[in-house]
């Protein structure tokens, strides 16, 4: 039975207790209260029948709690008869017998009616599913949970900030993840017990936007508990470093964090960083709210990568041609990551840096395979915010793909790229934290240094 339906069961039981008290009060009035006491008993009996039918709708006939309701009805009938007989019945005796039955109903309802939850996961980009997957797996394995993975659409923004091209990636998730259409799921009617999101920005993202229906402000209205888990992981913060805390501020003070009932971050230290940022924004009197809401229990991204590290990865045939030497041995694979932030901050310098990196790796392609995985929102970001270098970037991508000496990875599965590679090179990114977990070499590029000048 759903939690919200069970609340109705509890309401019935509370009504039974009030009617019992009414019977007791009326019987204490002796003769003058018998008629009203009988009315309360009859009402209690009808409500017990109603509750029995209500329980059988979801739990089936012959449920244990219904048998206690039947015993309750029988006792109510007996008391109804006795108080009208010549022998009569004391108020305290009637109350004790009724309360005994109600307590049995209450105990059975809480022990024998199994509560089920509807838990909904709302990823928007398939490549970010790793931030929710292990939580979903636990929900899927819980027999008292009905789980739904519902990818939601998102928009690119044009150079004026208006919503433009729409994307939907529901066909890009792993085969073992059953997908439910956002168009066919009735959020208002179902009213999920829990909703998980990994996008905290609502309308505040200047490059993309999930469909406005799925902004956290609206989701909070249609669920009992909205839970936000970041799609990224950050370097562990130094709480005394003002520059680092200013960086985290932009991640902590977002609509998703503010509107969520629970926020799960990568560590206790990150929790404290979030709390300090939110207190800075909203005042010391709000500290208790953030301390209670934010949990530093760990990122599912870490859980997933560690779970997969010893499992064989399926490598596409076209990748195998690039990473295999003529003698059949494997080249070293370097994961090259270019981030949105870096290209926004450095613009033309970053374009030149990417070209330089490609020249170096192209010269060494017989020994080292480059796996380039640019952030999936780079092109949309440039189109919206730095259109003057967009064509240069597109040309770089086009030439890299056509030349075919390196791997271009724009799939939704980032973990495969991390697991098959031997080292990381590129911009500072949440991906770095995953390489740290796997204890693989990490090299951060310097845009000011060009090797091929």
N, C-alpha and C positions, 0 to 999 in steps of 0.2 A: 504494500500500500504506500502511495506517495505521502510524503511528510505533510503536505497541505491537506490531504484527505484525513490523515490521522488527527489533525487538529480538530476536525469535526467530531471524531470519536471522543476526544478529551472534552469537548464542549458538551456532548451528551452526558458524559459521566458527571461533569460539574452540575448539570441540570438535575440529574438524579439526586445529588446531594442536597441541592436546594429544596427539591420537592420533599425529600425525607425530613428536612428541618421543618418544612411547612406542616407535614403530617404531625410531627411531634408537637409543634406549637398549638395546632388545632385540637389535638386530643387532650392537651392540658386544660382546655376550656370545658372539658366534660361533655355533656349532652349538646351544648350549643355549637360545638366544633366538629361533631361527627360528619355532618353533611359536607363541610368543606374538606375535611380529611379524606373522605371518600372521593371527592373530586380530584384531589391531588394524587391519590392512589391510581385512579383511572387514567389520569394524564401520564403518570410515570409508566404505566403498563403500555400505553400506546407508543410512547417515546422509545421504550425498550424494543418493541416490535419494529419500529422504524429503524433503530440502530442495527438490529439484527439483519434486516434486509440490506442496509447500507454496507455492512461488513461482508455479507455474502456476495455482493456485486463484484468485489475484487478478490476476496479470499476463498470463495467457493462455499458450497453447502457443507454443513456439518462442522464448521469451524469451532474450535474449543471455546472461544469467547462467546459465541452464540449460545452454546449450551449453558453457560453461566447466566446469560440473559434470560433464557427460558426458566431457569431456577428462580431468578429474580421475579419474573412474572407470576410464577406459582406462589411465591411468598406474598407478593402484593395482593393476589386474589384471596389468599387465606386471611390476611390481616383485614382486608375489606369485609370479609364475612364475619370475622370475630368481633370487630368493633360495633357491628350492628346487631350482634346476638345479645341474649340476656346476660351472658357471662361477661361480655366486654373484654377490653384489653388495655393495659396501662400504656401511657405514652412512651415511657422509657423502654418497655419491652418491644413495642412496635419499632421504635427507632433502632434498637440494637440489632433486631433481625434484618431490617432493611439495610443498615450500614454494613452488616456482615456480607450481604449479597453484593452490594456496590463495591466493597473492597476486593471481592473475588473477581468481579468484572474488570476493575481497574488493573489488578495484578495480571490477569490473563491478557488484557489488551496490550500492555507494555511488554509482555514476555512472548506472546504467541502470535501477535500480528507483526510480521516482518516488514520493516520500513525499507522502501526502495527509493533511490534517488535518480533523477534524470540529470546527467552531467553532460554539458555541451562544450566542445572545443571549437574556437573560431579563429583558425589561422587564416592569414590572407596571402602570404607568399609561401609557396611550397618549400623553398630553400630554408625557411625559418621554422619548419615543422619540428626540427630537432629540439627546439626550446620547450616543446609540449609533449613530445612523444612518450617519454618514460612515465609521465603523469597519466597520460591516456592509457598506457599499458596496464597500470595498476587499477585504473577504473574498469577497464575491459575484463580483468580477471576477478573482479568483485561481483559475486552473484546477486548482490543487492543493489547494483548500479546498472542503469540503462544509459549507455554512453552513445554520443553522436559526435562525429567529426564533420564539421560543416564549414568547408572553405568559403570565404566571403569575397566578393568582388572588390577591386580597388581601382581608383582612377589616377591617371597622371594629371598634373596641373600644367596649364599652358603658361606662357611668359607673363600673363596678367594675373596668374593665380587661380583662374577658373578651372573647374573640373572639366577634363577633356576625354582622352582615350580611356576606355574601361578595359580592365583585365580580369580574367578569372582563371585560376590555376588548379581547379579541382581534378584535372586529369593527370597531374604531375606527382601525385603522392605514391608512396610505396604500395605495391600490390596487396600487402597484408593489412592495409588501413582501409576499412569500408567507409565510403564517402556518402554523406547525405546532402541532397540539394538544398541550398539556402532558400530556394523558391518554393519548395514543397514542405518545409518545416514550419509549423504554426507556432511561432515563439510566444505570441500572446496567450494562446489557449494552453499550451503545455506549461508555460512558466517554469523553466528549468530551475532545479534546486541550486545548481552551480553553473556558472559560465566562466571559461578560461579564455583570456585574450593575451596576445603578445605584442600588440601595437598600442602604445600609450598616448598617441598624439592627437587623436580626434581631428579637428579642423586645423590644428596648429602646424601640421607638416606642410612645408612649402613646395614639396616635390610631388608627393603622392597623397592620396587620402582614401581610406577605406570608405565604403558606401556609408553615407551619413546615418542610415538606420542603425549601423553598428558602432557608432560613437559610444564611448563609455557612459556618457550622460544618459543615453537612452537605454542601454543594456541594463544599467542599474535598476531601471524601472521594471524590467521583465524577468528578473531573477531574484532569488533569495540571497545569493552570494556571488558577487563578481570578483574574480581572482585574476590578477595581472602577474605574468611572468615575463621579464624582459627577453627579447629575442637575441640579445647580445650579452657578453660578459666583458667586464672591464678589468684593468689592472687594479690590484688591491690598493686601496687608497691610504695615504698618510693623512690622518685627520688634522694634523697640525700644519699641513702644507696648503697655503691659501690657493695657489694655482691649481693644484689637484682637486681641491674642493669646489672651485669655480667650474671646473670641467664636469664634475659629477652633478652639479646643480642643474644643468640642462637636461639630465636624464631623470633626476629625482622629482623636479617640480613640473610635472606633466599632468594632463587631464586624467590619464589612465591610473596613475598613482593616487591622485587625489580622490577620484570617484570609486576606486576599487574598495571592496570590503577587506581584501587581503592582498598583500604584495609579497612575492617570493623572490628574494635576491640571492646572489651566489655565496655569501658568507656573512658571518656576524659583523665583521668589520665593515662590509659594504652596507649592512643594515644601519649601522651607526652613522655612516656617511650620509645615507638618505635621510635619516632622522634629523641630523644637524642641518642639512640643507632645507628641509621642510620647516623646521623650527625657525630658521633664519627668515624664511618667507612669510610664515603665518604667526609667529610669536611663540614665546616660551610656554604660554598657557596651553598650546596644542601638543606639547611633547608627548603626553600620555597617549593621545590618539595615535600618533605615528609609531610609538613604541609597541603598541598593541597590534596595529595593523600590519606592520612590516616584519617579515620572518626571514632570518638569514640562514635558511636551511639548505641552500645549495642550488645550483643551476642544473636543470635537466639536460642541458647541453653537455655538461661534464659526465653525467650518468650515461648518456647515450654513447659518447665517444669511447669511454672506458669499456662499455659492454661490447662494442663492436671491434675493439682493437685486435682481438685474437681470432676474429672470424675472417674467412677468405672473402676478398672483394671481387665482384664481377667487373672486369675491365673491358671496355669496348674494343673491338678488333682494330679500329683505326688508331686507338691509343697504343695498342700493343706494337704496332709497326713503328711508332715513334720512340718507344721506350726500350725496344729490344735491339741489341747490337747484332751485327752479321754473324757472330759466333754463337748467338742464342742467349748470351748473358744479358742481364738487365742493366741499363744505365742508371745512374743516380737521378732521382726526380726531385726537382725544386719547385715547390708551390710558390707562384708569384702572385701576390695580392696587391691590387690597386684599389684604394678606397675613395669614397665620395668626398670625404673631408679633405683629403690631400689634394685632389684635383680642383676643388673649390678654392682652397687656400693658395695654391701655387699656379693654377691655370696653365699658361704657356710653358712654364718651367717643368710642370709635370708631364706635359706632352713630350717635351724634349727628353725628359728622363726615361719615359717608357721606350722611346725610340732607341736610346742609348743602351738600355738593358737588353733589348732585343738583339742589337748588334753583337753584344758580348756573348750572349747565349747561343746565337746563331753560329758564331765562330767555334763554339765548343760543343756543338750539337752531337758530335760523335761519342762524347763521353757523358754528357749531361742532358737530360730532357727537361725542358721548361714546361710547366703546367700553369698556364695563365688563367686565373679565375678573377676577373674584375668584379667589383661590386655590381650586382644586377641593376642598381638604380643610377649608375653613372650616366648613361645616355639620357635618361629622362631628366636627370638633374641638370645636365648641361643644356638641354633643350629649354628648360624652364628658367635657368639662372645665369648660364654663361654661354649663350648661343654662338658667340664669336669663335669659340674653339671646337664647336660640335663637329663640323665637317672634318677637321684634322683628326679628331678622335675616331670618327667613323672610318676614315681612310686607314688608320693604323690597324683597326680591327679587321678590315677587309683584306689588307695585305698579309697580315699574320695568318689568317685562315687560309688564304689562297696558297701561300708558300708552303704550308704544311709541315714545317720542320719542328713545330712545337704543338702542344695540346691547348686547345681553347675550350674551357669548361664553363658552359652556361647552363648546366643541368641543375636540378633542384637539390641534388645530393652532395652537399659540401663535405660530408664526413668521408665519403669515398676518396675524394681528392686528398684530404688530410692524411688518411690512413695509408694510402699507397705511396705518398711522397716521403722523401728522406729528410727534407729540411724546408724551412720557411724563409722566404725573402719578400720584402715589400714594406708597405706602410704599417704604422701602428694600427692595430685592429683587435676586435674581440677574438679573432681567429688565433691570435698569438697566445691567448690564455689556453686554448685547446692544445696547441703544440707544447706548451709548458707541462700540461697534464701528461702528455705522452713522452715527455723528456726528449724531444727532438730538437736539433739545432735551430736557432732563430737568428735571422739577420734583418735589421731594419734599414731600409734604404735611405740615403741622403740625397735629396733632390738637387742639392748644390754641387754634387760630385758627378761628373760625366767622364766616363772612361775612354770614349771614342772621339774626343775633341782633337 
